Amino acid sequence: MQTVLLNGQQITPSKVVCIGRNYVEHIAELNNEVPTEPVIFVKPNSAISTEIKTHAVDAIHYEAELSFIIENNQFIGAGIGLDLTKREVQSVLKSKSLPWERAKAFDASAVFSEFVAIDNKVESLSLVLLINDDIIQQANYELMIYKPAQIVAAVNEFMSFETHDILMTGTPKGVGKVNKGDRFTGQLYDQDTLLVTQTWTVL
């Protein structure tokens, strides 16, 4: 089973619950419709990784996301997540009204920084993604269509969060292709205080 770090301690999420189309400008850049309820999908534990990898055949796209560790439906940890996506595969699946697993749930498609403990307070958190030192994506609570507590409530209508499951809350505008050798740097802030920084070099 794959693990992540919360304050330096290994934990094992059973799954990663992901939200699509949660930022208006990202919806526009992919020419999607604004949802009337949260768009929810799941990545298995086997998708969790600490490395960003390219694929020999399919182009991989990055989506940086504010991510949370859940316990008793509360947010106990926050970190940086990268939802890696086979965009062309996803487009074909969407055109046929088929599920997204081949494009979203493949091995190493959920890349995470270390998580830090938080006291169920998420409103002041924000995320910045830099690629090769250029700011590419910025995410925060106010820009989300569905806020984290709303998402948890929606998920609980049909599926339970197990202890230490991860919630990825959607990506803002600025998604794009992963290129071998690119240097990704994620930064998680609580207002002006830097909580987590993580750098990956694409393999």
Phi, psi and omega in degrees: 000139180281149183233163169231168180255131172239111185051040176085355181257135179287133173229160186237098176291143176281335182197168174240119178265125188242150179240128176259157172054054182249005176229128188301315184290330175290321176302318181294320184291337176258006177058043177258168176273148175290126185285153176266354174206162182303136175271112190243132171216168188233139168252139180284170176305325183294347178280344186288137181206165172247007182235146174261122184236143170279174180236144185295333185243309189265136174292136180253132175249148180261151171216108181279139187215140166296128186231146186226144170267134187251138170215123183053040179063020176247157179268110183254346180211150179230146179200186181255128177239147174240113174275103180274136190225136169274092192296317181294321176297317179299318180299319178295315180298316179298321181295336180257007182057039179257159178299162187263002191306319181299333182263341189238334191249017181289164181303138178065028179265359177233098186260131185231148167282181166292149176259149175242149182292139173227161184257054177061021179247114187242350189297332185262007184272148176213162183227142174233133173245126174248141173237120184052043175074004175260134177289123185247320181225145175222130183230144172206171184303315186295330182281346182288137172291309177252122182283159184307317180295322177296321180295314179302316179297319180294318179297318183293350175292339182218351185207142182267144167277122170280159179304128177078011168297157182250139172249124172257128195260013179102163186243145174277184178296159176109013179291159181186185186280142174275129179242137181304132179092346177298146178252113178263133174231120176257140179229127178250127182241148164249101192055245181262003183266124179283118181266319184218138167227139183217134178240133177236142168252126186294130180268000000 
